[in-house]
């Protein structure tokens, strides 16, 4: 099943906001009902594909002349236009078809990907890999005046190898995460990678964007799971990783991880796997303040015992109930909500009990109060619901978007304050005072991530309105010592700030890699790096 073309996920799961939340939006933020409904798919006017007859025939031959694997119909092209950021969805809802691919091509294997690249090079077509379509940073919107092809990897959805001795699996890039988990579970294993995009995102997308899952405290980020990758490029094939660790020069995997399709198309990923946990326990803890809760998380991250899931909502996010999307608005009458931490444990019965007992002692010593299992179980039940909530907010006429960053523990308080101030000041100055919420969702020995959710009225031009606020937040992130993105990737939205973060010499080195692997600059132009 394809995702909703102008929103998130399964249309059958769309849920309107509770009246309490809608009332808050109207009274506190001045959100006005939408004046016009979003255009239905059938009314979107899409220009005919500019793909020439010769180029189309060559693409069909590259994928074995299979019927339906080169698509130029309007609906297929619309469904591969942009990603799922709020600006993307706002544009789609008004019928803006700028950035629509000339064709959607479905290869079935590494050799066919290389063949499609050769055709694109011959005919001057840009190429953008497409996995689950979940990018929220402009990663599917190339900056190019000419035509481009969307390379949909859904046919490449197989488990190629499972090594139970080494506990590794080799997966094709088009496998959606639930499919991958189901295939591994047949053998008793799991990846343990569950980002908010889990239901729709793909293995290749996880690697190309350095994805981080909600259980990263226990399982690690996706880039930490990757042992090897195969990359198809216009210049040939790059195979990386043959051992768990190596001193044989710089690790070429790191050039592929996070490359976002700008250097090549990932055609297989070898990852470490772990046994399916026998026990899963999630619970809630309350802290009087965000600072107090963050200090408790730092203790667990640095000294242990480390839970599998560890996240902390600030006062505003806790009050609204965003930590538990299925119960949004339930805490609005609580004046002493404080800050909610969700703590989860997965593993064997013995290991889970040991870590849970040890973590509870640390949390209590740090000022935490046990809130029972219900908050944790509510979070687990609704952990993939927040994007649907974003759609419901847009339906009411609100502007709702997220951004994230990370920094060392010592920089985190100043980073938190700087981003909140940038968002609040910019949007309030524009006449739309926002609700700014934040949580820590990924922790490390040396630092943590901050994930912000912003809700306000849309203003006269919602896209321009958010763009100004986003740019202000990006500036604040770099000035406060944060990274421009922790797990949403760079795309085109973060690119100019990534250039500042990497520095002139770093960008020069990356451009040299781009020229070596993609001499004609066909792959995802303008994504990750500006035009040379």
N, C-alpha and C positions, 0 to 999 in steps of 0.2 A: 504494500500500500504506500502511496505517496503522501507526503505531508500536505497539510492545508496550504494552498498556494499563496495566501495572503495573511497567514498567521502561523501558529505553532501546532504541530502534531496532528492528532486525530480529531477531525471536526466533531465527532460524537462525544468527545470529552470536554467540549467548551462549556464553561459554567459561568453564569452571571454573578456579579458581586452581591454580597449580602446588603440589605438596605442600610445597615449601620455604616458600612464602608462607603457606600454611595453618598449617604448624608454627610459624612465627614469630608469627602471630596468637595461637595457643593459648598458647605459652610466654612470649612477651614482654608481650602485652597482656591475657592472660586472657580472650580471646574464647571464648565457649561456643557450641556448635552450637545452631541454632534448635530450639526445643521443638515448634513447630507449623509446618507448611508454609503458604505463602501460599495464600489462597483462590483457586480458579480462577474465571474470569469468570462461568461459568454458575451459580456459587453465590452471587454477589453479589446481595443483596436491595435492589433499587432501588424506592423508592416510585413510584407512578404520577405522571405529569407533572401538575403543578397548572395547566397552561395551559388556559384556558377555550376553549370552542368558537368563540366570536366572535373571540377573539384569534388562534387558530390559522387560522381562515378568512382573516382579514385578512393574516396573514403569508404564507399561500399565494398570495394575490392579489398581494402585493408582489413576489414572485419569479416571477411569470408563470404560476402554477399548474402548474409543472413537477413531475412525480411524483418524490417522494423528496427534495425540496429543503427541506422542513420535517419534521424527524425528531424523534419523541418516544419512540422505542423505547429500551429500557434500555441496550443496548450502545452506541448512538450517544451517549447522554448520559454514560455512564461514560467513554467515550474522550475526552470534552471536559471532564472534571472535573479541575481543578487542572493542574499542570505536571509537571516532572520533577526537582524538588528531592528530597533524601533524605527530609525529612518528608512530602512529597507521596506518595512511593512507599511509605513505611512505612504511611501511612494507607490507601492503596489496597490493600495486601497484606492488611490485616486486615478489609477490607470496609467501611471507613468511607466512606459516600456523601454526607456533608455537603458542600454546595457543588456539588451536581450541577445542571446547567442544566435548565430546564423544557423547552427545545427547542433543537435545532441547526438553524440556517437557513443555506442556501448561496446567496448572491446571485451574480449573473453581471453585474457592471458597476456603475459609479458610481451610476446612477439607481436601481437596485434597492437599493443600500445606503441611499440617502436614503429610499426608500419604506419599507424595514424600520424605519428610525429613526422615521419618522412613526407607524407602527403602534405601536412601543414607547412612544412618548410618549403616544399616545391611550389605551393600555391599562395604563400605569404599569409597564412592563417594563424592567428594566435590560438593558444590552447590553454584551457583552464580545467584542472581536475575537479571532479564533483563527486563527493562521497554521500554524506547524509544531507548536505545543504544547510547545515546548522550554523554556519559562520555568523558571528555578530560584529565583525570588524571590517567588513568590506572585502573579505578574502575571495569572494566569487565575482567581484566587480572589477575587471581589468580596466586599466586606463589606456585605451587604444582607440584611434579613430576608425580603423578598418574593422573587418569582420573577425569573429573568433568562434571557436568550437568549444562546446562544453563536453568534456570527456567523462561520461557517467560510468562509474566503476562497479555498478551493481551486479553485473554478471560475474565479476571476480570475487566470489563469495564462498570459497572453499577452505576447509582445514586441510592443508597440504601435508603436514607431518606432525606427529606427536611422539616425543621421546620421553617415556616415563622414567627412564634411568636418570637422565639429566634434568627432567622436569621442564621441558621446553616444548613449545608448539610453534609451528610456522603457519601463518594465516594470510589469506589474500586480503587486499585493502578494502574491497567493497563489502566485506562482512559487517553488517550492523552489530552493535554490541550485544543485543539480546541473542542474535543468532550465534555469535561466537561463544557466549556463555552456555548456550544450549548444547553446542557441539562438544565443548570441553566437559560439561557436566556429565555427558554420556560415559566419560572415562573417569569421572570423579574429581575433576579439577575446575579451577576458576582462575580468571585473571585478577579479580578483585578491583576492577576499574569501573567505577560507577559515577561518572559526572552527571550533572543535571540534564545534559543532552543525551544521556545513556540510551533512551528508547529509540533514537533516530541516528545518532552519530556512528561513524564507521572506524574500523581498525586503522585504515590508512589516514583518516582525518586525525585520529588521536596522535599518531606519530608525527604527522606534518605540522601539527600545532602545539606540540608539547603539552598535551592535555593533562589535567590533574583531576582525579576523581574524589568523591566525597569521603572515601575511606583511605585517603592518602596517608594519614598518620600511621596506619598499619601496613598497607600494601605498597606505598610509595606512588610517585607520579608515574605516568605512562612511560616517559623517557627513561626512567630508572628500570623499567621492566624489559626494555628492548635490548636484545643481544645481537641482532643482526637485521639488516635491511637490504633489499634489492631495489635499485633505482633505475628506471628507464629514462634516458636523456636523449636529446637530438644528436649528441656526440657518441652515444653508445650506452653500455650497461655498466653500472657501478654496483659491485657487491661489497658489503661491509660487514665485519664482525664474524669471526670464526671461533672465538673463545670467550669465556666469561669476562676475562680481563687480559690486557695485552700491553706490552711496552714497545710494540712495533710502530713507533712514530705517533703522530697525532691521530686521534680517534676519528676516522672519517664518518662514523655514524653521526657524530655531532653536526656535521655539515648537512645531513639529511633531516635529522630531527629538528622540527621547527622551521623548515625551509619553505613550507606553505605552497608547494608546487612551483616555486620560482626557479628551482634547479633541475627538477625532473619529476617524474610520477613514480611514487612508491608502488611496487607491484607485489611485494611480499614482505612480511614482518615476522621475525622470530622473537618470541617473548618467553620469559620465564613464567611458569604457572605454579599454582599451589593447590593443595587438596581443598575441596569444598569444605567450609567450616561446619562442624557438627552443631555449634551453638552460636546464636546471634542474640545479643542482649543490648537494648538501647534504653537510656534513662536520661532524666533531666536534673540539672543542678542550678540553683539560683545564687547570684552574687549581687551585692548591693550596688556595684558600679562596674563599668566596662574596664576601668583600669585594674580593679581588684580581680576580675575574672581573667583578664589577659595575663596577669602575674601568675595565676594558678595554671593556666595553659602552658606558660613558659616553663614552670617547674616540671610539669609532666613531660614536655618535649625535650627538656635538657637532661633530666635526672630519672625519668620514668617512675613507675611503669607506664608505658605509652599505650593508650587505647587505640582501637582501630579507627574509630571516628571521633573527632574532637573539634567542636565548633562553638562559637560564642557570639550571641547577638547583643548589640548595644541596647541602651534603654529604649530608644524609639522603636527599633525593630521588634523588641520583646513586647512592648505595649501594643503595637499594631497586630502582632501575632504572625509576622512573616516567617518566623522560624518554623511554624507549623502551618503551611499554606492551606491545608484542608480545614483549619479552624480559624481562618483569618477573621479578625475583629472580635474574637472571643475574649480578649484581655482588655478591651477598651475601658471597662469599668473598674479595673484594678489600679489603684493608685500606688501600690507598692510592688509593682511587677519586677523592678530591678532589671537584671540581665540574665537571660536564660542560656545555659550551656547544655548542649546535647553531647552525650558521651556514649560511645558504642564499643562493644567488644565482640570479636568473632574469633573462632578457633575451636580447640578441643575443650571439653568440659573443665579439665584441670587448669589449662592455661588461662582460659577466660576467667575462672573463679579467682585465680591468683592475681591477675592484672586488675580485675575489678575491685578486689579488696584493697590492693595497694594504692590504686588511683583514688579510691574513696577517702583513704586516710590523708592523702595529699590535698585533695579538694577541701576537706573539712578544715585542715590546718591553714588553708589559704583563705578561709572565710566563706566557703561554699555551704549551702544548705541543700540536702537531698530533696528533690521534688518528685520522686517516684519514677516509675517506668512509663507512665502515660505520656509525658511530653516527648520522650525519646521515641516511643512507638508511634506517636502522631507524626513526628518528623519523618520517620522511616516510611510510613504509609503515604505521606504526601511529598516525598523528596523530589519527585519529578514534575510537580504540579505548578511550580512558580511561573514557567513560561505561559501556561494557560491563563494564569492570573494576570499576566502582562497584557494578553489579548483582551481580557475582560475590561481592564482599565482603559485601554485604547477605545473600546466600544463606548465607554461612558463619556469620552471626550477628554480624558486625562492624558498627559504625557508620562510615560513610564519607561525607564531605561536603567541599565546597570553598567557599572564599570568596576575594574578591580586592579590591584597593584600588590606589591609586596616589598618588605624592607627588613633590615635587621631589627632585633627587638628594641635596641636603644633608640632607633629612629621612628618606631611605630607610633608613639603618642603624637609627635609633631606631624607626621604624615597624615594621621587620622584627622587632626584638627585642620590642617592646611587644605585637604580635599573637601571637607565639609564646608569650610569657609568659602572656598572658590565656588562651589556649587550653589550654596545659599546666597552668596553675594551677587553672583551673576544673574540667577533666576529671579531673585527678589528685586534687583535693580531693573529688570525687564518687566516688572509688574505681575510676576507669577511666583509668589513665595512658595518654596518647595517643602516637601517632606523628604528628609534625607536619612536613610537607614543604613546600617553597616553591620557586617559580621566578620569574624575571623573563621575561615573554613579550612585552612591548610597551615600546619605548624611544622617547624623544623627546629633543630637544635639552636640555630643561630638567628632565626627570624620567623615571620609569619606573613600571611596574605591578609589583605583587607578587601572586602567585597561590598560595594556600595549599591544601594537601590534608591532611585530618585523618582519622585512622583510630584507633578505640578500640573497646573493648567497648561494647555498647549500653546497659547499665544496665537497671533495671527498667522504665522508661518511656523508650524511645529518643527519642521526639519531644521530650519535656520535657527530657531529658538534653542533647540537642543545642541546644535553644533557649537554655538557660542559657549554654552555651559561646559560641554565636553572639552573644548580647547582650553578653557580656563583650568579645568581639573587636570588635564594633561600637563600643563605648565607647572601647576602646583606639585604634582607627583614628582617630576624631575627635580624641582627646586628643593623638595624635602628629602631627597635621597632615595626615592622609591624607583622601582622598575616600571616602565610604561605598561607592561602587562605581565601578569603572573601565569594565566592559563587561557586567556581568550585569543592569543596570538596577535600578530601585527596587522596583517591585511593592508588595506589602504588607509584605514582610519587612524592607525597608530604610527604609520610609516615615518612621517616627518619627525616625530618625537623619538622613534627608534633610531633614526639617523643621528640625532643629538646624543642619545644614550651610548650608541656604539662608537661615536667619534669618527673623525675624517679618515684615519688610518684603518679603522675597523671596516668602514664602508668600502674603502678602496680594496681591501682584501676580499670582501664578499663579492664585489663587482668582478674581480678577477676570476673567482670561482664561477660566477654566472656566465662570463664570457667563455670559459673553458667547457662548460657542460651544455650551454645553450647559446651558441655563437650568434645566432640571428635574433635573439631576444624574443622568442615566440611564446615562452611559457609564462603565464600569469603576469603579463606586463603591468608594471606599477604596483604590484603586490610585494610586500616586504621591502623592496628597494625602489627608489625613484628611477626614472629613465636616466641612462648614462649620458 
